[in-house]
Amino acid sequence: MQAREAAEAAEDTFGQAGAAYQRTCALLRAGRLDDAEQTAVSAADTVRGTDPQSMTWRGALTLISAIIAARRSDSAEAADR
């Protein structure tokens, strides 16, 4: 939570994306697939831009959300992402 709060206070989009990715990974390790997927999808939707850093974070969050969908055996959703 501290990383997310610091990134939000600084209005650091990439810091927020990084914190969301870390939170997603922690939720996955805890077996909370639905929460992890929602966190990743929501964060990916907030990252805008075509610069390399935006595309990197959006790609990382989208990829992990696709992996989560695949773990849920939702191949259609995984492929859509």
C-alpha positions, 0 to 999 in steps of 0.5 A: 500500500505504501508504494501505491499511496506514494505514487498517487500522492506524486501523481506518478502514473508509472509508479501507480502501474508498478504498484498495481503490478506488485499488488497483482502478483501478491494477490496471485500468490495468495490465491485471490485470482479475481482480485488480482485480475481486477487489479491488473485490468483496472490498472492497465486501463489507466495507463495511456500513451504510446511512449515506451514506458506507457506501452511497457506498463500497459503490456505487463499488466495486460499480459498478467491479466491474460495469464490469470484468465488462462489460469481460470480456464477462460481461453476466450478472455485470455486470447482477447487480452 
